[in-house]
């Protein structure tokens, strides 16, 4: 009889995060992983969307994800899966340049697709990461 995996989940929130735009949590920790919801380019200090070029939106979302992971007892180094939704696949190369600033080696697996995004934003990023042991 092996140990049964815990079915418990912990909602991760912080006043340092941008407010959620709907009925969802920024992150859930469960089963040794943290599941981070898709992020919009929102400045947590102003709680406003900062729409700009793909580079600035990507950088802001990955910075916010980094903060969410830290509050979840994880980090970008622990990310195992990233999903990226671009409003225009022509932004792929510029997004990838910024992505490399945050993920330098041992890259997580990734899916990138074109999608219709609300509010005029260019990108939405979500991820799954291991929680620090």
C-alpha positions as CSV (number, residue, x, y, z in Angstrom):
1,X,0.0,0.0,0.0
2,X,1.7,3.1,-1.2
3,X,1.0,6.6,0.0
4,X,-1.9,8.2,-1.8
5,X,-1.2,11.5,-3.5
6,X,-2.7,14.5,-1.7
7,X,-5.8,15.9,-3.4
8,X,-5.5,19.1,-1.4
9,X,-5.1,22.3,-3.3
10,X,-3.9,25.7,-2.2
11,X,-5.0,28.9,-3.9
12,X,-2.1,31.4,-4.2
13,X,-2.9,35.1,-3.9
14,X,-1.0,38.2,-3.0
15,X,-1.6,41.9,-2.9
16,X,1.5,42.1,-5.2
17,X,-0.5,40.5,-8.0
18,X,-2.7,42.2,-10.5
19,X,-6.3,41.6,-9.7
20,X,-7.9,38.7,-11.5
21,X,-10.1,39.8,-14.5
22,X,-12.7,37.1,-13.7
23,X,-13.7,34.2,-11.5
24,X,-10.4,32.4,-11.4
25,X,-7.3,32.1,-9.2
26,X,-3.9,33.3,-10.3
27,X,-2.4,30.0,-9.3
28,X,-3.2,26.7,-7.6
29,X,-0.7,24.5,-5.9
30,X,-1.6,20.8,-5.9
31,X,0.2,17.5,-6.2
32,X,3.7,19.1,-6.0
33,X,3.0,21.5,-8.9
34,X,1.8,25.0,-9.3
35,X,-0.6,25.8,-12.1
36,X,-0.5,29.4,-13.1
37,X,-3.5,30.9,-15.0
38,X,-3.1,32.8,-18.2
39,X,-1.8,36.3,-17.5
40,X,-2.6,39.6,-19.2
41,X,-0.1,42.4,-19.4
42,X,-1.4,44.2,-16.2
43,X,0.8,46.4,-14.1
44,X,0.2,45.2,-10.5
45,X,1.1,48.7,-9.2
46,X,-1.7,50.4,-11.2
47,X,-4.0,47.5,-11.9
48,X,-4.2,48.6,-15.5
49,X,-3.5,46.9,-18.7
50,X,-0.3,48.1,-20.3
51,X,-0.8,47.4,-23.9
52,X,2.2,48.0,-26.0
53,X,4.4,46.1,-28.4
54,X,4.9,42.4,-28.1
55,X,8.2,42.8,-26.3
56,X,6.8,44.9,-23.5
57,X,3.7,42.8,-23.0
58,X,5.7,39.6,-22.9
59,X,8.2,41.0,-20.4
60,X,5.4,42.2,-18.1
61,X,3.6,38.9,-18.2
62,X,6.7,36.9,-17.5
63,X,7.7,39.3,-14.7
64,X,4.2,38.8,-13.2
65,X,4.5,35.0,-13.6
66,X,7.8,35.1,-11.8
67,X,6.2,36.8,-8.8
68,X,3.3,34.4,-8.8
69,X,5.7,31.4,-8.9
70,X,7.8,32.9,-6.0
71,X,4.6,33.3,-3.9
72,X,3.9,29.6,-4.8
73,X,7.2,28.4,-3.4
74,X,8.5,27.9,-7.0
75,X,10.5,29.8,-9.6
76,X,11.0,30.1,-13.4
77,X,13.7,27.5,-13.1
78,X,11.1,25.0,-12.0
79,X,8.7,25.6,-14.9
80,X,8.0,22.4,-16.9
81,X,5.3,23.6,-19.4
82,X,4.5,27.0,-20.9
83,X,1.6,27.8,-23.1
84,X,1.7,31.0,-25.2
85,X,-1.2,32.5,-27.0
86,X,-0.3,35.2,-29.6
87,X,-2.9,37.4,-31.3
88,X,-0.5,37.5,-34.3
89,X,2.0,34.8,-35.1
90,X,4.1,37.4,-36.8
91,X,5.1,38.5,-33.3
92,X,6.7,35.1,-32.6
93,X,10.4,36.1,-33.1
94,X,10.1,39.2,-31.0
95,X,8.3,37.3,-28.2
96,X,10.9,34.6,-28.4
97,X,13.7,37.2,-27.9
98,X,12.1,38.3,-24.6
99,X,11.3,34.7,-23.6
100,X,15.0,33.9,-23.8
101,X,15.7,36.6,-21.2
102,X,13.6,34.6,-18.7
103,X,14.4,31.0,-19.7
104,X,18.1,30.7,-20.5
105,X,18.8,26.9,-20.3
106,X,17.0,23.7,-19.7
107,X,14.0,25.1,-21.5
108,X,10.5,24.0,-20.4
109,X,8.3,22.4,-23.1
110,X,6.2,24.9,-24.8
111,X,3.1,25.3,-27.0
112,X,2.6,28.5,-29.0
113,X,-0.6,29.2,-30.9
114,X,-2.4,32.1,-32.5
115,X,-5.6,33.1,-30.6
116,X,-8.2,35.8,-30.4
117,X,-7.4,37.7,-27.2
118,X,-9.7,40.2,-25.6
119,X,-8.9,43.8,-24.6
120,X,-6.5,44.4,-27.5
121,X,-3.6,42.5,-25.9
122,X,-1.0,40.7,-28.0
123,X,-0.2,37.8,-25.7
124,X,-1.4,35.5,-22.9
125,X,1.0,33.2,-21.1
126,X,0.3,30.4,-18.6
127,X,2.5,27.7,-17.1
128,X,3.0,24.7,-14.9
129,X,6.0,24.4,-12.5
130,X,7.3,22.1,-9.8
131,X,7.0,23.4,-6.3
132,X,10.3,23.6,-4.3
133,X,10.8,20.4,-2.3
